Amino acid sequence: MTYKYDAIVIGAGPAGAACGMELQKNGIKNCVIDKAVFPRGKTCAGLVTGKTYKLLEYLFGEPPEELFCFTSSQIRLFSKQRELVAAPIKRPVKLVNRYDYDNALVTRYKELGGELREGERGYKIDYKANSITLSNGDILSYDTIIFADGALSQAHKLVNVPRSKLAFGVEAYIPSTVLNTKSVDLYFDYLDNGYVWVFPHGDTVCVGAANQYNKKEDYQKILDDVLRDLGVTGHEYKTVGAFLPYGYVVPQQKLPQNVLLIGDAGGFADPISGEGLYMSMQTGIMAAQAVLTDSPKKTYLKSVEPLQQIIRDGKRAQKMFYQPAIHKKLFGRVEGNKRFVSFYFENQVDEYRYTYRQIKQLYNYYKSNQ
């Protein structure tokens, strides 16, 4: 059978599901394809910032409470096991387990009448014919194809994105009876250019580590060392890993005119905080809205320029942050400074009130209001 769509989305994670929902709401004939069968898990710390929550309100109206597994009102920073600061979060942040979160987004997409083709691993894309042949022989033709298939997107073969430009992360879930925290905990100095997260997820705690990908890095050992230092011994746990964006903006202008990349596939994640959910869903919505125009590619690339600038500026800031001398000096400023850590989280993480180019202005504003 042959089917015709205005847009086909590859990948049904938060980026692809958000894109599909926005396409459905605007009456654009579309289909979302994913290699997995939902529900399925995903490597992710699962922090939902204020700006991400606003996108959920846009997509759902009132986000269902079952989306969230925990709410935290405190962030703690550590240098290995030495606590630097424990700061209150003015607007408590919600956390999600991606197994439930992604499934809820996909379910909402289907409730809106969206067509999900899941468990599709053997499909082939013909970019010249603008068509996809599925494993069952069905042929899907499209005007626009939108890739939301992660940091190792198959579209990268068209522009040669090296893995050295990506991060790699590993994580494990530990029962809260074994390891318990109610705060959002970040541990530095286990990695040269990355960090460890320990986030409460209700009945479990998500412990993970990520940095710029290095094939010589023993990520399992790093996670083992962290868990040992946290007192988790004699407990078996399953480790999962994945490639993640890390400050490299995929050059989409080099792709065919009807090919768009969203979420991790486009490199959309904050290089400093590591947050990916916001940019994933935001670019998904932007791509769907661009399909409504006469020039989807041109419209989309213009709309994501501010996000791409955040990534580029954040990458430069990231390189400076992990220089040993600067890293040490910054931690000296941060240690015990609850007010500044709270201020930074509220203005630069929870919301993008400043760009990374304006970090000095952010700090000066903070100082002038103390």
C-alpha positions as CSV (number, residue, x, y, z in Angstrom):
1,M,0.0,0.0,0.0
2,T,1.1,3.6,-0.7
3,Y,0.3,6.4,1.7
4,K,0.8,10.2,1.2
5,Y,1.7,12.6,4.1
6,D,2.5,16.2,4.3
7,A,5.1,15.4,7.0
8,I,6.7,12.2,8.4
9,V,8.5,12.3,11.8
10,I,11.2,9.8,12.5
11,G,11.4,9.1,16.2
12,A,8.6,9.3,18.8
13,G,10.5,10.7,21.8
14,P,9.6,14.1,23.3
15,A,10.8,16.0,20.2
16,G,8.9,13.7,17.8
17,A,5.8,13.4,19.9
18,A,5.6,17.2,20.4
19,C,6.1,17.7,16.7
20,G,3.3,15.2,15.9
21,M,0.9,16.8,18.4
22,E,1.5,20.2,16.9
23,L,1.0,18.8,13.4
24,Q,-2.2,17.2,14.4
25,K,-3.6,20.3,16.1
26,N,-3.0,22.2,12.8
27,G,-4.6,19.6,10.6
28,I,-1.4,18.5,8.8
29,K,-1.5,15.0,7.6
30,N,1.4,13.2,9.3
31,C,2.8,10.0,10.6
32,V,5.4,9.3,13.4
33,I,7.7,6.3,13.0
34,D,9.8,4.7,15.8
35,K,11.9,1.6,16.0
36,A,10.8,0.9,19.5
37,V,7.4,-0.2,20.9
38,F,6.1,2.0,23.6
39,P,6.5,2.3,26.5
40,R,10.3,2.1,26.4
41,G,13.1,3.6,28.6
42,K,15.5,6.3,27.7
43,T,18.8,7.5,29.3
44,C,17.9,10.9,30.9
45,A,18.1,12.5,34.3
46,G,14.5,13.7,33.8
47,L,14.6,17.3,35.1
48,V,11.6,19.3,34.0
49,T,12.4,23.0,34.3
50,G,9.9,25.9,34.3
51,K,10.4,26.6,30.6
52,T,9.7,22.9,29.8
53,Y,6.6,22.8,32.0
54,K,5.2,25.7,30.0
55,L,5.6,23.6,26.8
56,L,3.7,20.8,28.5
57,E,0.9,23.3,29.4
58,Y,0.8,24.3,25.7
59,L,0.6,20.7,24.6
60,F,-1.7,19.3,27.2
61,G,-3.5,22.3,28.7
62,E,-3.2,20.9,32.2
63,P,-0.3,18.4,32.3
64,P,-1.4,15.1,33.9
65,E,0.2,14.5,37.3
66,E,1.1,11.0,36.3
67,L,3.8,12.6,34.1
68,F,5.9,13.3,37.1
69,C,7.5,11.0,39.6
70,F,8.9,13.5,42.1
71,T,9.1,17.2,43.0
72,S,12.2,18.8,44.6
73,S,12.8,22.1,46.3
74,Q,16.5,22.0,46.7
75,I,19.7,21.7,44.5
76,R,23.0,20.6,45.9
77,L,26.4,20.9,44.4
78,F,29.4,18.7,45.3
79,S,33.1,18.4,44.5
80,K,33.2,14.6,44.6
81,Q,31.7,13.9,48.0
82,R,32.4,17.3,49.5
83,E,29.2,19.3,49.6
84,L,29.7,22.8,48.3
85,V,26.3,24.2,48.7
86,A,22.7,23.3,49.3
87,A,20.4,25.9,47.8
88,P,16.6,26.3,47.9
89,I,14.7,26.3,44.6
90,K,12.0,29.0,44.6
91,R,9.7,27.2,42.1
92,P,10.0,23.5,43.0
93,V,11.1,21.4,39.9
94,K,9.4,18.3,38.8
95,L,11.2,15.1,37.7
96,V,10.1,12.4,35.3
97,N,10.9,8.9,34.5
98,R,11.3,8.8,30.7
99,Y,9.6,5.4,30.5
100,D,6.3,6.9,31.7
101,Y,6.9,10.5,30.3
102,D,7.6,9.5,26.7
103,N,4.7,7.0,26.8
104,A,2.3,9.8,28.0
105,L,3.4,12.1,25.2
106,V,2.9,9.3,22.6
107,T,-0.5,8.5,24.1
108,R,-1.5,12.1,23.8
109,Y,-0.4,12.2,20.2
110,K,-2.6,9.1,19.4
111,E,-5.5,10.6,21.3
112,L,-5.3,13.6,18.9
113,G,-5.7,11.2,16.0
114,G,-2.0,10.8,15.2
115,E,-0.7,7.8,13.4
116,L,2.2,6.0,15.1
117,R,4.1,3.3,13.3
118,E,6.1,1.7,16.1
119,G,8.4,-1.3,16.2
120,E,9.7,-0.3,12.7
121,R,13.4,-1.3,12.4
122,G,13.7,-2.3,8.8
123,Y,12.4,0.8,7.0
124,K,14.4,2.4,4.2
125,I,14.4,6.1,3.2
126,D,14.7,7.2,-0.4
127,Y,15.5,10.9,-0.2
128,K,15.3,11.4,-4.0
129,A,11.8,9.8,-4.2
130,N,10.7,11.4,-0.9
131,S,9.5,8.1,0.3
132,I,10.0,5.5,3.1
133,T,9.5,1.8,2.5
134,L,8.4,0.0,5.7
135,S,9.3,-3.5,6.7
136,N,5.9,-4.7,5.7
137,G,6.2,-3.2,2.2
138,D,4.1,-0.1,2.7
139,I,5.4,2.9,1.0
140,L,5.0,6.3,2.7
141,S,5.6,9.4,0.7
142,Y,6.2,12.8,2.2
143,D,6.7,16.5,1.5
144,T,8.8,17.1,4.6
145,I,10.7,14.5,6.7
146,I,11.6,15.5,10.3
147,F,14.2,13.5,12.1
148,A,13.8,13.2,15.9
149,D,15.8,9.9,16.2
150,G,18.4,11.0,18.7
151,A,22.0,12.0,18.9
152,L,23.0,9.2,16.4
153,S,20.3,10.2,13.9
154,Q,20.5,8.3,10.6
155,A,20.3,11.7,8.9
156,H,23.8,12.4,10.2
157,K,25.1,10.1,7.5
158,L,24.3,13.0,5.1
159,V,26.5,15.5,6.9
160,N,29.0,13.3,8.7
161,V,28.6,14.2,12.4
162,P,31.6,12.6,14.2
163,R,31.0,10.9,17.6
164,S,33.8,13.0,19.1
165,K,31.4,15.9,18.9
166,L,28.9,14.1,21.2
167,A,28.7,13.3,24.8
168,F,28.2,9.8,26.2
169,G,26.2,9.2,29.3
170,V,25.5,6.2,31.6
171,E,22.9,5.8,34.3
172,A,21.4,3.3,36.7
173,Y,18.3,3.3,38.9
174,I,18.8,2.6,42.6
175,P,15.9,1.8,45.0
176,S,15.3,4.8,47.3
177,T,15.5,2.3,50.2
178,V,19.2,1.8,49.2
179,L,20.0,5.4,48.2
180,N,17.8,8.2,49.2
181,T,17.8,11.9,48.3
182,K,15.1,14.5,48.0
183,S,17.2,17.2,46.3
184,V,18.6,17.6,42.8
185,D,22.3,16.7,43.4
186,L,25.1,17.4,41.0
187,Y,28.6,16.0,41.6
188,F,31.7,17.4,39.8
189,D,35.3,16.3,39.5
190,Y,34.6,12.6,38.8
191,L,34.9,13.6,35.1
192,D,37.2,16.1,33.4
193,N,34.5,17.7,31.3
194,G,31.2,16.5,32.6
195,Y,29.3,15.8,35.8
196,V,27.4,13.2,37.8
197,W,23.7,13.5,38.6
198,V,21.8,12.0,41.5
199,F,18.1,12.8,41.1
200,P,15.1,11.5,43.1
201,H,12.5,9.6,41.1
202,G,10.1,8.5,43.8
203,D,10.7,4.9,44.5
204,T,14.1,5.0,42.8
205,V,17.0,7.4,42.5
206,C,18.5,8.0,39.0
207,V,22.3,8.1,39.2
208,G,24.2,9.0,36.0
209,A,27.4,10.4,34.5
210,A,28.1,12.1,31.2
211,N,30.9,13.9,29.5
212,Q,32.4,14.5,26.0
213,Y,32.6,11.1,24.4
214,N,36.0,9.4,24.8
215,K,36.2,5.8,23.6
216,K,39.0,5.2,26.1
217,E,36.8,6.3,29.0
218,D,35.6,3.5,31.3
219,Y,32.1,4.8,32.0
220,Q,31.0,1.7,33.9
221,K,33.9,2.2,36.3
222,I,33.1,5.8,36.8
223,L,29.5,4.9,37.7
224,D,30.7,2.1,40.0
225,D,33.1,4.5,41.8
226,V,30.3,7.1,42.3
227,L,27.9,4.5,43.7
228,R,30.6,3.1,46.0
229,D,31.3,6.6,47.3
230,L,27.5,7.1,47.8
231,G,27.5,4.0,50.0
232,V,25.8,1.7,47.4
233,T,27.6,-1.6,47.9
234,G,26.4,-5.2,47.6
235,H,23.5,-4.1,45.4
236,E,23.1,-5.2,41.8
237,Y,22.0,-2.6,39.3
238,K,21.5,-2.4,35.5
239,T,23.5,0.2,33.6
240,V,22.3,1.8,30.4
241,G,24.1,4.3,28.2
242,A,23.5,6.6,25.2
243,F,25.1,9.2,23.1
244,L,23.9,12.8,23.8
245,P,24.4,16.2,22.3
246,Y,27.2,18.2,23.7
247,G,27.4,21.6,22.1
248,Y,27.7,20.7,18.4
249,V,25.0,22.3,16.2
250,V,24.4,20.0,13.2
251,P,24.7,22.0,10.0
252,Q,21.2,21.5,8.7
253,Q,21.7,23.9,5.8
254,K,23.7,21.1,4.2
255,L,20.8,18.7,4.2
256,P,18.1,18.5,1.5
257,Q,15.6,21.3,1.6
258,N,12.8,19.1,2.9
259,V,14.8,17.5,5.7
260,L,14.6,19.0,9.3
261,L,16.3,17.8,12.4
262,I,14.8,18.4,15.9
263,G,15.8,17.5,19.4
264,D,19.0,15.5,20.0
265,A,19.1,14.8,16.2
266,G,19.9,18.4,15.6
267,G,22.2,18.8,18.6
268,F,19.6,20.7,20.6
269,A,20.7,20.4,24.3
270,D,22.2,22.9,26.7
271,P,26.0,22.3,26.8
272,I,26.2,23.6,30.4
273,S,23.2,22.1,32.2
274,G,22.8,19.1,29.9
275,E,19.1,19.8,29.7
276,G,17.6,18.3,26.6
277,L,13.8,18.1,27.2
278,Y,13.1,21.8,26.7
279,M,15.0,22.2,23.3
280,S,13.7,18.8,22.1
281,M,10.0,19.7,22.6
282,Q,10.5,23.4,21.5
283,T,12.2,22.4,18.2
284,G,9.5,19.8,17.6
285,I,6.8,22.5,17.9
286,M,8.8,24.9,15.8
287,A,9.3,22.3,13.0
288,A,5.6,21.5,12.9
289,Q,4.8,25.2,12.7
290,A,7.3,25.7,9.9
291,V,5.6,22.9,7.9
292,L,2.6,25.2,7.8
293,T,4.5,27.8,5.8
294,D,5.6,28.0,2.2
295,S,9.2,27.6,3.0
296,P,9.5,25.1,5.9
297,K,13.3,24.8,5.9
298,K,13.9,28.5,5.8
299,T,11.3,29.2,8.4
300,Y,12.5,26.5,10.7
301,L,16.2,27.4,10.6
302,K,15.3,31.1,11.3
303,S,13.1,30.1,14.3
304,V,15.8,27.9,15.9
305,E,18.6,30.5,15.5
306,P,18.2,31.7,19.2
307,L,18.5,28.1,20.5
308,Q,21.5,27.5,18.3
309,Q,23.2,30.6,19.6
310,I,22.6,29.4,23.2
311,I,24.3,26.1,22.3
312,R,27.3,27.8,20.6
313,D,27.8,30.3,23.5
314,G,27.2,27.5,26.0
315,K,29.9,25.4,24.3
316,R,32.4,28.2,24.7
317,A,31.4,28.7,28.4
318,Q,31.7,24.9,28.9
319,K,35.3,24.9,27.7
320,M,36.2,27.6,30.1
321,F,34.3,26.1,33.0
322,Y,36.2,22.9,32.9
323,Q,39.6,24.5,32.7
324,P,41.1,23.5,36.1
325,A,42.1,27.0,37.3
326,I,38.8,28.6,36.3
327,H,36.8,25.6,37.6
328,K,38.5,25.9,41.0
329,K,38.0,29.6,41.2
330,L,34.3,29.3,40.3
331,F,33.7,26.6,42.9
332,G,35.4,28.9,45.5
333,R,32.8,31.6,44.6
334,V,29.9,29.1,44.8
335,E,30.8,27.3,48.0
336,G,28.4,28.2,50.7
337,N,26.7,30.8,48.4
338,K,23.1,29.6,48.6
339,R,21.7,32.9,47.3
340,F,23.7,32.9,44.1
341,V,23.1,29.3,43.3
342,S,19.4,29.8,43.7
343,F,19.5,33.0,41.6
344,Y,21.5,31.2,38.9
345,F,19.1,28.2,38.8
346,E,16.0,30.4,38.6
347,N,17.3,32.7,35.9
348,Q,19.6,30.6,33.8
349,V,18.4,27.0,34.2
350,D,14.7,27.1,35.1
351,E,14.2,30.0,32.5
352,Y,16.5,31.4,29.9
353,R,16.4,35.0,31.2
354,Y,20.0,35.6,30.1
355,T,22.2,34.1,27.4
356,Y,25.6,32.6,28.1
357,R,27.1,35.7,26.7
358,Q,25.4,37.6,29.4
359,I,26.7,35.6,32.4
360,K,28.7,38.6,33.6
361,Q,25.6,40.8,33.4
362,L,23.7,38.1,35.3
363,Y,26.2,38.1,38.1
364,N,26.4,41.9,38.2
365,Y,22.6,42.0,38.5
366,Y,22.7,39.5,41.3
367,K,25.3,41.6,43.2
368,S,23.4,44.8,42.8
369,N,20.3,43.2,44.3
370,Q,21.9,41.8,47.4
